[in-house]
Each structure stands twice: as C-alpha cells, then as structure tokens.
Amino acid sequence: EHYGAGTNGRLPQKLEKACQRLRTNNISARPRILPLSKCPIFETSKHVQAQRFLEDIATQSTDSKIAFWKSLPDLVSRKVLSPRIAKYKILPLLQQTITNLTAVDANMTQEISKVECQAFLPILFHTATSHLTPKEFQAQLSSVIEMLFKVNDRGVRVAMLSYIPLFAENLDGTTLNRIVFEPMCSGFTDSSGPLRAATLKSAIVLVTHLSQPNLEKLTRYLVRLQSDPEDSVRTNSVIFIGKVAPNLTDIARSKLILPAFMRAMRDDSVLCRLAGLKAICACRSLFEEKKLAQEVLPAISGSLVDDSEEVRTAAMNAVEELLAILRELGERMSVEERKRASDQPLSSS
C-alpha cells in the first residue's frame, strides 16, 4: 500500500506511468528524480501538505494548529499519513506541545491556551490507543497525564475525567492510584456542581483498581457528598457507596455504610431516599444477620410512613426481604436449639 496518496492506499493515477518506468530493468530509461519531484501531484498532495505543516508547526497560528489536530484522525484513516508517522512523529509532537503548554502556569491563564489544550486531548488519546500497546501507553503518557491532571482549568479536568475508563485499561494499579486518583479527588470538593458530578461518575471505574487506603478515602469523600446541595450528587453518592461497599474491609464497612444509608433515607429528595433503601437491599448480604434485626430493620421502619408512596412501597419491599432472611435465621436457630437439647444427657431422678 502507498501511504500519502490520500486515495486509500492506491497509487495516484498521475504517477502510474512514472512508477512503471521506475521499475524497469533499464536504468537509463528510468525517470530522473528532479523532474519527477516537480510533478504537480507533490504540490497538491495532502501528505506533503501535512508533512510541511508538521515541520513548520511552531510558526503556525493557534487556530491553524487546532484545525490541523482535529483533521488528523481523518488523515490517518484515509492513509494520507501512515501509522508510523502517527506513532513516531505526531504522537511525540503532541506530547511535547502539551508539555510546553502545561509546564508554565501562566500559559493556562490564557483562554486560547485552554482551548488549544482541550483540542489536543482527543487526538492525543485517539492516536495513543490506536498505535501503542498498554505497556507503551504507560511508559510514554504517564507523565503527560500527570501534568494534565494538575492543570487548574475545569474544562481540561472534565475532559480528563472522560478518559478515566481508557486510563484504567492502559495503566497499572499503582500508576492509577498515584497520577489519576489522587489529583482527581480535588473534584469532589470543587465549587462547581457539574465538576463534582463528573468526578463522581468517573470515579466508579477506578474502584477495582484502588488500594485499600484509597478506597476508604474515596468512601469518606462519598459520605461528605451526602451533604451536597445538588440532589443528583447526593443520590449518586449513595448508589456509589453501595457499589464500593463489597470492596471495603469489614471494619471500614461496619463504620461507614449503614450510617450513610440511614442519612440517605432521611434526605429531602425522594430519589435519594429511594437510593438509600435500594442500596440497603443490594448490600444486605454484607451485614451480619443479627445486625439486620437489631440495626438495619429499625433504620428502615421510619420509611414505612414516608410522605412519598414510592418510598413507602420500596421500604415495605425492603422490610419483606429482610424479614425473609430473619425468618430463615430464626428457623436455623430453633433447629440448633433442639439439637443442643437432644444432645444433653437426661438428668437422674
């Protein structure tokens, strides 16, 4: 295949005769390079134009660079630029450009720099995932990802959060904990509601990759978000706690999850109260059976007379589920009592 033709790997028609002559065994009959290089196809070639732009990119305007970066996936898919150029020329250039932009804090105070940085991200990660193995991805992009998470711009941060599933696929657990999770946590306490919501949504991908201390740290952030002014954030934090709970240690779980669910069931939002009830049902196997009777069931009972019919129905279903578990427990306890009684020797009269 011939990359650079812009014709999906086919040789441009204007070069077919010249190429046939280049393949002849008669060296003197082959066309000379200088006249051949003046063929108009080389001046109008998308490949040549792209290569020239890359060579002169430092002198190009920001708008021109953004337009060029956005056109890159199409140029590669149409084989105007080869995968080797994408991997060994474009990707390093993107990395260096982002490094230069983010290395100096003053750069990112300019709106045009923020726009440029956000424009680079889809191209950077599309190129990296298309042409790098996970091992190469980690080796080449870890430092860039770390720098990007330190950029003090919400637009860049939201964009980075959207790539967390990709990071989870290509970075090892230690790297994810250090360069992704740690800086990501600042989003939980940001004053922007949409950023808090985006942080919450993206963090769930990391749960199975987090160290135990970071899991407990995450849970504490989730508990703190139960006081968030946004109903959706409070509701999603409860759902998230229910999903994190199986990964916590027994001690951390016993301290954190039931108080969190109880707080949710007292929330002003109907959706949040429903989420608390559903989370309790989803996590019922994580509670000791006696704790279900002594603490969980009493915590639910107030919801049986909630102002919302939907909440009352969910509470009744939860109570019935727990009662079924406790009924089985009571039957097992009765069997054990009778067995102990039968094993005791009869007292002499």
RODO-2510 file (C-alpha; in nm, 4 decimals, decimal comma):
residues 349
     n   res          X          Y          Z
     1     e     0,0000     0,0000     0,0000
     2     h     0,1129     0,3533    -0,0708
     3     y     0,0588     0,5879     0,2223
     4     g     0,0421     0,9547     0,1417
     5     a    -0,1636     0,9239    -0,1734
     6     g    -0,4846     1,0140     0,0003
     7     t    -0,6549     0,7517    -0,2153
     8     n    -0,6969     0,4761     0,0447
     9     g    -0,3640     0,3155    -0,0397
    10     r    -0,3939     0,3328    -0,4211
    11     l    -0,1222     0,4975    -0,6314
    12     p    -0,2319     0,8347    -0,7777
    13     q    -0,3178     0,7991    -1,1430
    14     k    -0,0742     1,0760    -1,2477
    15     l     0,2180     0,8734    -1,1078
    16     e     0,1282     0,5338    -1,2539
    17     k     0,3352     0,5697    -1,5742
    18     a     0,6335     0,7151    -1,3902
    19     c     0,6274     0,4302    -1,1392
    20     q     0,6113     0,1750    -1,4164
    21     r     0,9238     0,3322    -1,5691
    22     l     1,0958     0,3338    -1,2290
    23     r     1,0538    -0,0435    -1,2125
    24     t     1,2199    -0,1100    -1,5493
    25     n     1,5477    -0,3023    -1,5567
    26     n     1,6964    -0,0436    -1,7922
    27     i     1,8410     0,2123    -1,5557
    28     s     1,8876     0,4778    -1,8241
    29     a     1,5162     0,4575    -1,9070
    30     r     1,4093     0,5409    -1,5544
    31     p     1,2850     0,8983    -1,4942
    32     r     1,5200     1,1379    -1,3148
    33     i     1,4233     1,2328    -0,9608
    34     l     1,4444     1,6119    -1,0004
    35     p     1,1942     1,6386    -1,2886
    36     l     0,9752     1,3775    -1,1228
    37     s     0,9685     1,5736    -0,7968
    38     k     0,8221     1,8711    -0,9864
    39     c     0,5104     1,6735    -1,0724
    40     p     0,2055     1,8783    -0,9573
    41     i     0,0809     1,5832    -0,7529
    42     f     0,3510     1,6543    -0,4963
    43     e     0,2428     2,0153    -0,4549
    44     t    -0,1251     1,9308    -0,4105
    45     s    -0,0653     1,6106    -0,2112
    46     k    -0,2376     1,6093     0,1282
    47     h     0,0533     1,4040     0,2560
    48     v     0,3099     1,6644     0,1539
    49     q     0,0946     1,9460     0,2897
    50     a     0,0555     1,7659     0,6232
    51     q     0,4265     1,6913     0,6469
    52     r     0,5142     2,0543     0,5713
    53     f     0,2678     2,1723     0,8353
    54     l     0,4273     1,9409     1,0919
    55     e     0,7737     2,0728     1,0032
    56     d     0,6611     2,4353     1,0418
    57     i     0,4124     2,3869     1,3250
    58     a     0,5997     2,6157     1,5651
    59     t     0,5267     2,9128     1,3378
    60     q     0,1586     2,8288     1,2781
    61     s    -0,1265     3,0157     1,4459
    62     t    -0,3159     2,8504     1,7271
    63     d    -0,6349     2,8314     1,5190
    64     s    -0,4441     2,6629     1,2353
    65     k    -0,2900     2,4117     1,4738
    66     i    -0,6267     2,3279     1,6319
    67     a    -0,7805     2,2761     1,2867
    68     f    -0,4890     2,0529     1,1875
    69     w    -0,5044     1,8392     1,5029
    70     k    -0,8761     1,7879     1,4534
    71     s    -0,8167     1,6677     1,0980
    72     l    -0,5538     1,4118     1,1997
    73     p    -0,7791     1,1070     1,2609
    74     d    -0,9255     1,1510     0,9123
    75     l    -0,5802     1,1898     0,7556
    76     v    -0,4629     0,8663     0,9167
    77     s    -0,7829     0,6720     0,8399
    78     r    -0,7606     0,7743     0,4714
    79     k    -0,3931     0,6718     0,4732
    80     v    -0,2740     1,0211     0,3892
    81     l    -0,0404     0,9725     0,6865
    82     s     0,0919     0,6321     0,7838
    83     p     0,0590     0,4694     1,1286
    84     r     0,4377     0,5033     1,1639
    85     i     0,4152     0,8800     1,1189
    86     a     0,1290     0,8900     1,3704
    87     k     0,3256     0,6882     1,6256
    88     y     0,6781     0,8193     1,5830
    89     k     0,6270     1,1782     1,4694
    90     i     0,2797     1,3048     1,5566
    91     l     0,2422     1,1453     1,8986
    92     p     0,5768     1,2773     2,0332
    93     l     0,4918     1,6190     1,8884
    94     l     0,1549     1,6184     2,0655
    95     q     0,3195     1,5158     2,3917
    96     q     0,5794     1,7909     2,3632
    97     t     0,3188     2,0527     2,2718
    98     i     0,1037     1,9659     2,5737
    99     t     0,4111     1,9596     2,7974
   100     n     0,5075     2,3080     2,6793
   101     l     0,1539     2,4365     2,7331
   102     t     0,1113     2,2967     3,0841
   103     a     0,4666     2,3404     3,2149
   104     v     0,4154     2,7120     3,2834
   105     d     0,1090     2,8094     3,4877
   106     a     0,0878     3,1457     3,3115
   107     n     0,0207     2,9718     2,9795
   108     m    -0,3012     2,8171     3,1061
   109     t    -0,4407     3,1511     3,2230
   110     q    -0,4873     3,2427     2,8569
   111     e    -0,8189     3,1301     2,7105
   112     i    -0,6641     3,0356     2,3763
   113     s    -0,4184     2,8014     2,5518
   114     k    -0,7040     2,6278     2,7319
   115     v    -0,8913     2,5822     2,4041
   116     e    -0,5777     2,4501     2,2378
   117     c    -0,5113     2,2061     2,5218
   118     q    -0,8672     2,0715     2,5115
   119     a    -0,8430     2,0343     2,1334
   120     f    -0,5291     1,8222     2,1698
   121     l    -0,6706     1,5713     2,4145
   122     p    -0,8975     1,3679     2,1803
   123     i    -0,6195     1,3489     1,9207
   124     l    -0,3552     1,2568     2,1768
   125     f    -0,5501     0,9697     2,3284
   126     h    -0,7001     0,8506     1,9991
   127     t    -0,3526     0,8318     1,8470
   128     a    -0,2060     0,6671     2,1566
   129     t    -0,4704     0,3962     2,1860
   130     s    -0,4628     0,3290     1,8106
   131     h    -0,0861     0,2858     1,7845
   132     l     0,0518     0,1982     2,1311
   133     t     0,0355    -0,1169     2,3405
   134     p    -0,0737    -0,0729     2,7059
   135     k     0,2915    -0,1031     2,8100
   136     e     0,3960     0,1688     2,5635
   137     f     0,0966     0,3817     2,6648
   138     q     0,2049     0,3756     3,0281
   139     a     0,5715     0,4425     2,9513
   140     q     0,5057     0,7330     2,7154
   141     l     0,1936     0,9033     2,8521
   142     s     0,2076     0,8701     3,2321
   143     s     0,3992     1,1956     3,2781
   144     v     0,1694     1,3810     3,0352
   145     i    -0,1442     1,2537     3,2133
   146     e     0,0031     1,3593     3,5460
   147     m     0,0673     1,7116     3,4140
   148     l    -0,2799     1,7387     3,2623
   149     f    -0,4482     1,6480     3,5920
   150     k    -0,2575     1,9344     3,7544
   151     v    -0,3933     2,1929     3,5095
   152     n    -0,6134     2,4348     3,7016
   153     d    -0,8927     2,4532     3,4465
   154     r    -1,2336     2,2908     3,4793
   155     g    -1,2734     2,2316     3,1066
   156     v    -0,9482     2,0377     3,0925
   157     r    -1,0369     1,8491     3,4122
   158     v    -1,3806     1,7417     3,2832
   159     a    -1,2178     1,6279     2,9594
   160     m    -0,9584     1,4270     3,1538
   161     l    -1,2300     1,2650     3,3662
   162     s    -1,3968     1,1364     3,0499
   163     y    -1,0784     0,9416     2,9684
   164     i    -1,0558     0,7579     3,3009
   165     p    -1,2006     0,4344     3,1509
   166     l    -0,9215     0,4491     2,8928
   167     f    -0,6607     0,5058     3,1664
   168     a    -0,7971     0,2101     3,3612
   169     e    -0,7378    -0,0126     3,0574
   170     n    -0,3835     0,1061     2,9877
   171     l    -0,2245     0,1980     3,3226
   172     d    -0,1350    -0,0355     3,6082
   173     g    -0,2931    -0,0066     3,9528
   174     t    -0,0008     0,1752     4,1157
   175     t     0,0065     0,4394     3,8436
   176     l    -0,3718     0,4851     3,8525
   177     n    -0,3654     0,5385     4,2291
   178     r    -0,0812     0,7901     4,2083
   179     i    -0,1377     1,0040     3,8981
   180     v    -0,5126     0,9673     3,8394
   181     f    -0,6965     0,9058     4,1672
   182     e    -0,5009     1,1422     4,3919
   183     p    -0,5425     1,4561     4,1771
   184     m    -0,8943     1,3544     4,0738
   185     c    -1,0136     1,3799     4,4346
   186     s    -0,9980     1,7601     4,4290
   187     g    -1,3061     1,7446     4,2053
   188     f    -1,5150     1,6078     4,4935
   189     t    -1,4791     1,9370     4,6827
   190     d    -1,4869     2,1751     4,3841
   191     s    -1,7379     2,4585     4,3960
   192     s    -1,8722     2,3591     4,0535
   193     g    -2,1677     2,1186     4,0751
   194     p    -2,1150     1,9757     3,7233
   195     l    -1,7490     1,9028     3,8028
   196     r    -1,8412     1,7288     4,1291
   197     a    -2,0983     1,5222     3,9383
   198     a    -1,8466     1,4372     3,6627
   199     t    -1,5858     1,3371     3,9210
   200     l    -1,8357     1,1125     4,0969
   201     k    -1,9442     0,9492     3,7713
   202     s    -1,5900     0,8791     3,6516
   203     a    -1,4518     0,7531     3,9834
   204     i    -1,6596     0,4363     3,9775
   205     v    -1,4349     0,2947     3,7036
   206     l    -1,1390     0,3060     3,9425
   207     v    -1,2940     0,1142     4,2327
   208     t    -1,1448    -0,2253     4,1481
   209     h    -0,8015    -0,0690     4,0892
   210     l    -0,7703     0,1328     4,4113
   211     s    -0,5564     0,0435     4,7089
   212     q    -0,7417    -0,0159     5,0354
   213     p    -0,6397     0,3209     5,1865
   214     n    -0,7605     0,5000     4,8742
   215     l    -1,0854     0,3019     4,8758
   216     e    -1,1541     0,4211     5,2290
   217     k    -1,0528     0,7737     5,1288
   218     l    -1,2974     0,7554     4,8371
   219     t    -1,5750     0,6371     5,0667
   220     r    -1,5156     0,9296     5,3019
   221     y    -1,5488     1,1685     5,0071
   222     l    -1,8727     0,9938     4,9104
   223     v    -2,0086     1,0315     5,2619
   224     r    -1,9165     1,4011     5,2523
   225     l    -2,1055     1,4369     4,9241
   226     q    -2,4235     1,3315     5,1021
   227     s    -2,4388     1,6927     5,2196
   228     d    -2,4005     1,8278     4,8660
   229     p    -2,6516     2,0971     4,7629
   230     e    -2,7236     1,9083     4,4367
   231     d    -2,9896     1,6354     4,4690
   232     s    -2,8360     1,4315     4,1884
   233     v    -2,4917     1,4332     4,3511
   234     r    -2,6341     1,3186     4,6867
   235     t    -2,8346     1,0445     4,5174
   236     n    -2,5451     0,9176     4,3091
   237     s    -2,3114     0,9229     4,6071
   238     v    -2,5413     0,6776     4,7897
   239     i    -2,5587     0,4482     4,4862
   240     f    -2,1797     0,4666     4,4615
   241     i    -2,1321     0,3795     4,8299
   242     g    -2,3389     0,0661     4,7721
   243     k    -2,1106    -0,0325     4,4830
   244     v    -1,7910     0,0377     4,6784
   245     a    -1,9060    -0,1456     4,9918
   246     p    -1,8095    -0,5026     4,8828
   247     n    -1,4500    -0,3873     4,8277
   248     l    -1,4070    -0,2371     5,1754
   249     t    -1,2596    -0,4120     5,4771
   250     d    -1,5082    -0,5395     5,7362
   251     i    -1,4051    -0,2663     5,9820
   252     a    -1,4409     0,0157     5,7299
   253     r    -1,7705    -0,1258     5,6056
   254     s    -1,9191    -0,1503     5,9539
   255     k    -1,8298     0,2135     6,0277
   256     l    -1,9329     0,3725     5,7021
   257     i    -2,2112     0,2147     5,5030
   258     l    -2,5105     0,1845     5,7382
   259     p    -2,4795     0,5449     5,8672
   260     a    -2,4539     0,6577     5,5037
   261     f    -2,7684     0,4676     5,4044
   262     m    -2,9572     0,5948     5,7089
   263     r    -2,8602     0,9518     5,6215
   264     a    -2,9878     0,8970     5,2674
   265     m    -3,3241     0,7676     5,3932
   266     r    -3,3719     1,0970     5,5801
   267     d    -3,2818     1,3128     5,2779
   268     d    -3,5248     1,5753     5,1444
   269     s    -3,5014     1,4252     4,7953
   270     v    -3,7354     1,1347     4,7164
   271     l    -3,4811     0,9904     4,4733
   272     c    -3,2113     0,9984     4,7384
   273     r    -3,4360     0,8238     4,9936
   274     l    -3,5178     0,5583     4,7335
   275     a    -3,1479     0,5163     4,6569
   276     g    -3,0763     0,4601     5,0263
   277     l    -3,3394     0,1865     5,0500
   278     k    -3,2224     0,0167     4,7324
   279     a    -2,8608     0,0334     4,8480
   280     i    -2,9505    -0,1394     5,1745
   281     c    -3,1219    -0,4204     4,9842
   282     a    -2,8269    -0,4528     4,7459
   283     c    -2,5850    -0,4727     5,0390
   284     r    -2,7959    -0,6932     5,2688
   285     s    -2,5532    -0,9846     5,2387
   286     l    -2,2754    -0,7617     5,3756
   287     f    -2,4499    -0,7202     5,7117
   288     e    -2,4401    -0,9810     5,9863
   289     e    -2,7822    -1,1378     6,0221
   290     k    -2,8268    -1,0195     6,3805
   291     k    -2,7305    -0,6673     6,2743
   292     l    -3,0099    -0,6825     6,0171
   293     a    -3,2589    -0,7314     6,3005
   294     q    -3,1025    -0,5000     6,5562
   295     e    -2,9949    -0,2046     6,3413
   296     v    -3,0922    -0,2263     5,9734
   297     l    -3,4604    -0,3168     6,0119
   298     p    -3,5259    -0,0422     6,2698
   299     a    -3,3495     0,2070     6,0415
   300     i    -3,5896     0,1227     5,7577
   301     s    -3,9068     0,1273     5,9656
   302     g    -3,9432     0,5069     5,9560
   303     s    -3,9636     0,4945     5,5761
   304     l    -4,2794     0,2808     5,6001
   305     v    -4,4712     0,6010     5,6737
   306     d    -4,2797     0,8277     5,4332
   307     d    -4,4707     1,1091     5,2618
   308     s    -4,3917     0,9504     4,9241
   309     e    -4,5876     0,6444     4,8161
   310     e    -4,2905     0,5292     4,6092
   311     v    -4,0648     0,5392     4,9145
   312     r    -4,3234     0,3591     5,1316
   313     t    -4,3512     0,0842     4,8710
   314     a    -3,9723     0,0468     4,8480
   315     a    -3,9462     0,0395     5,2275
   316     m    -4,2118    -0,2321     5,2530
   317     n    -4,0301    -0,4414     4,9928
   318     a    -3,7046    -0,3959     5,1831
   319     v    -3,8665    -0,4976     5,5113
   320     e    -4,0149    -0,8092     5,3500
   321     e    -3,6740    -0,9061     5,2086
   322     l    -3,5096    -0,8659     5,5468
   323     l    -3,7901    -1,0499     5,7272
   324     a    -3,7464    -1,3444     5,4918
   325     i    -3,3771    -1,3575     5,5832
   326     l    -3,4545    -1,3268     5,9551
   327     r    -3,7263    -1,5908     5,9322
   328     e    -3,4721    -1,8359     5,7935
   329     l    -3,2309    -1,7330     6,0673
   330     g    -3,4958    -1,7973     6,3322
   331     e    -3,5681    -2,1435     6,1889
   332     r    -3,1977    -2,2317     6,1897
   333     m    -3,1676    -2,1119     6,5475
   334     s    -3,4649    -2,3284     6,6513
   335     v    -3,3103    -2,6357     6,4843
   336     e    -2,9821    -2,5723     6,6656
   337     e    -3,1627    -2,5285     6,9979
   338     r    -3,3465    -2,8580     6,9589
   339     k    -3,0244    -3,0304     6,8600
   340     r    -2,8422    -2,8969     7,1653
   341     a    -3,1311    -3,0034     7,3857
   342     s    -3,1308    -3,3577     7,2427
   343     d    -2,7552    -3,3865     7,2885
   344     q    -2,7753    -3,3045     7,6617
   345     p    -2,7833    -3,6146     7,8905
   346     l    -3,1032    -3,6699     8,0856
   347     s    -3,0729    -3,5706     8,4495
   348     s    -3,1088    -3,8572     8,7010
   349     s    -3,4283    -3,8532     8,9077
***
